Amino acid sequence: MHETPAIFLELSEGNLDARSTIYRMRQCNVATSVSYYKIGDTIGRMWVKISVVFLLFAAYTVVTSISPEALKKEWDNFKSKFNKTYESKAEEDKRFEIFKKKYAGIEEHNKKYEAGEESYTMGVNQFTDLTQEEFERQVLGVRG
């Protein structure tokens, strides 16, 4: 049985970005509990910002996650399809972490497409194990 994750957020009053994020989280069946309050001090504001960023990252991870076995299979398919090999286990582990993040982004985007919020789909390609900076340098020739 799959349990719906619960996310609890405390947000400063009038934060429209947070409200739209909560709306999107609810569309993805992520339970949310939000309390709005005014914060008088700088430390309080910083705490709220850090908490919101952390909790949104956690929600993003939960919403877009697939089983570790399925992700491993996608990784193996990716390496096979694009003839990917790595010089060391450490390098492969690094590339797998990048792949996981990109794969989650692809899944998130495609869910938005299915909901009519995007006009195109995304998929895994030969660049899915590169960071954005690496892609720009190696493929686009951007100097950095």
C-alpha positions as CSV (number, residue, x, y, z in Angstrom):
1,M,0.0,0.0,0.0
2,H,1.3,3.4,-0.9
3,E,0.9,6.1,1.8
4,T,0.4,9.7,0.8
5,P,3.2,11.8,2.2
6,A,2.4,14.7,4.5
7,I,4.3,18.0,4.2
8,F,3.9,20.7,6.8
9,L,4.9,24.2,5.9
10,E,5.1,27.4,7.9
11,L,5.1,30.4,5.6
12,S,5.2,34.1,5.9
13,E,2.0,36.0,5.1
14,G,1.4,36.8,1.4
15,N,3.8,34.4,-0.2
16,L,2.3,33.7,-3.6
17,D,5.1,31.4,-4.8
18,A,4.5,29.2,-1.8
19,R,0.8,29.1,-2.4
20,S,1.2,28.0,-6.0
21,T,3.7,25.4,-4.9
22,I,1.3,24.1,-2.3
23,Y,-1.4,24.0,-5.0
24,R,0.9,21.9,-7.3
25,M,1.8,19.6,-4.4
26,R,-1.9,18.9,-3.7
27,Q,-2.4,18.1,-7.4
28,C,0.3,15.5,-7.0
29,N,-1.5,14.0,-4.0
30,V,0.9,15.4,-1.4
31,A,-0.9,16.3,1.7
32,T,0.0,19.7,3.0
33,S,-0.7,21.6,6.1
34,V,0.1,25.3,6.0
35,S,0.1,27.9,8.7
36,Y,0.6,31.6,7.9
37,Y,2.0,34.0,10.4
38,K,3.9,37.3,10.6
39,I,7.5,37.2,11.5
40,G,9.1,40.1,13.3
41,D,12.8,39.3,13.3
42,T,15.4,38.5,10.7
43,I,16.3,35.1,12.3
44,G,12.7,34.1,12.1
45,R,12.5,35.0,8.4
46,M,15.7,33.1,7.6
47,W,14.4,30.1,9.5
48,V,11.2,30.1,7.5
49,K,13.1,30.4,4.2
50,I,15.4,27.6,5.0
51,S,12.6,25.4,6.3
52,V,10.5,26.1,3.1
53,V,13.4,25.3,0.8
54,F,14.2,22.1,2.7
55,L,10.6,20.9,2.8
56,L,9.9,21.8,-0.8
57,F,13.0,19.8,-1.8
58,A,11.7,16.9,0.3
59,A,8.3,17.1,-1.3
60,Y,9.9,17.2,-4.8
61,T,11.9,14.1,-4.0
62,V,8.8,12.3,-2.6
63,V,6.5,13.3,-5.5
64,T,8.9,12.4,-8.3
65,S,10.6,9.4,-6.8
66,I,10.4,5.9,-8.4
67,S,11.4,2.7,-6.8
68,P,15.2,2.2,-6.5
69,E,14.9,-1.0,-8.6
70,A,13.2,0.9,-11.4
71,L,15.6,3.7,-11.3
72,K,18.5,1.3,-11.4
73,K,17.0,-0.4,-14.4
74,E,16.6,3.0,-16.1
75,W,20.3,3.8,-15.3
76,D,21.4,0.4,-16.8
77,N,19.3,1.0,-19.9
78,F,20.8,4.5,-20.3
79,K,24.3,3.2,-20.0
80,S,23.6,0.5,-22.5
81,K,21.7,2.6,-25.0
82,F,24.3,5.4,-25.1
83,N,27.4,3.1,-24.6
84,K,28.4,4.9,-21.4
85,T,31.4,3.7,-19.4
86,Y,33.2,5.4,-16.6
87,E,36.8,5.4,-15.5
88,S,36.1,4.5,-11.8
89,K,33.3,3.5,-9.4
90,A,33.4,7.0,-7.9
91,E,32.9,8.6,-11.3
92,E,30.0,6.2,-12.1
93,D,28.4,7.0,-8.7
94,K,28.7,10.8,-9.4
95,R,27.1,10.3,-12.8
96,F,24.3,8.2,-11.3
97,E,23.5,11.0,-8.8
98,I,23.3,13.5,-11.7
99,F,21.1,11.0,-13.7
100,K,18.8,10.6,-10.7
101,K,18.2,14.3,-10.3
102,K,17.7,14.8,-14.0
103,Y,15.4,11.8,-14.2
104,A,13.3,13.2,-11.4
105,G,13.1,16.5,-13.3
106,I,12.0,14.7,-16.5
107,E,9.3,12.9,-14.6
108,E,8.1,16.1,-12.9
109,H,8.0,17.9,-16.2
110,N,6.1,15.1,-17.9
111,K,3.5,15.0,-15.1
112,K,2.9,18.7,-15.8
113,Y,2.6,17.9,-19.5
114,E,-0.1,15.3,-18.7
115,A,-1.9,17.9,-16.6
116,G,-1.9,20.3,-19.5
117,E,0.6,22.6,-17.9
118,E,3.4,22.1,-20.4
119,S,3.3,21.8,-24.2
120,Y,6.0,19.2,-24.7
121,T,7.4,16.1,-23.1
122,M,11.0,15.4,-22.0
123,G,13.0,12.2,-22.0
124,V,16.3,10.6,-21.2
125,N,19.1,11.3,-23.8
126,Q,22.8,10.9,-24.0
127,F,23.3,14.0,-21.9
128,T,21.3,13.0,-18.9
129,D,24.5,12.1,-16.9
130,L,25.9,15.6,-17.4
131,T,25.4,18.7,-15.2
132,Q,24.1,21.8,-16.9
133,E,27.5,23.4,-16.7
134,E,29.2,20.3,-18.2
135,F,26.6,20.2,-21.0
136,E,27.2,23.9,-21.8
137,R,31.0,23.4,-21.9
138,Q,31.2,20.1,-23.7
139,V,28.2,20.4,-26.1
140,L,27.6,24.1,-26.6
141,G,31.2,25.2,-26.2
142,V,30.4,27.8,-23.6
143,R,33.6,28.9,-21.7
144,G,33.3,29.0,-18.0
